[in-house]
Amino acid sequence: GAPVFAPTSRRSLHIAGAMIHVDKENVEASLRLRMVEIREREFNHFLERTRSVATIATIMSGLGQFGLLYTKFINHNGCATPICPELLYPFFCVVSTFCSTLTAFVCIL
């Protein structure tokens, strides 16, 4: 049988190779662009969640501060000893205020 394919010249092979090289560069550039878009989207998602945590921590810090302001209105009927509400309530208010404030500052930085 006769050959089905016509012989190709060197010039047409060189042009085909150059076109494949250009296509490869285009694919690589679009892939890099896509990766940058994905990183940007992940970073925006991270910032959004961090802002949410900072907002909640700030609210909790404010509630803890509010609780410390009103320690004189503690109900002494909740514990068996009078030292319990006078010691534990302010202690846990300070701990919650500290943790919430620390969380808010870490999220802001």
Buried (B, 14 or more C-beta within 10 A) or exposed (E): EEEEEEEEEEEEEEEEEEEEEEEEEEEEEEEEEEEEEEEEEEEEEEEEEBEEEBEBBBEBBBBBBEBBEEEEEBEEEEBEEEEEBBEEBBEEBBEBBEBBBEBBEEBEE
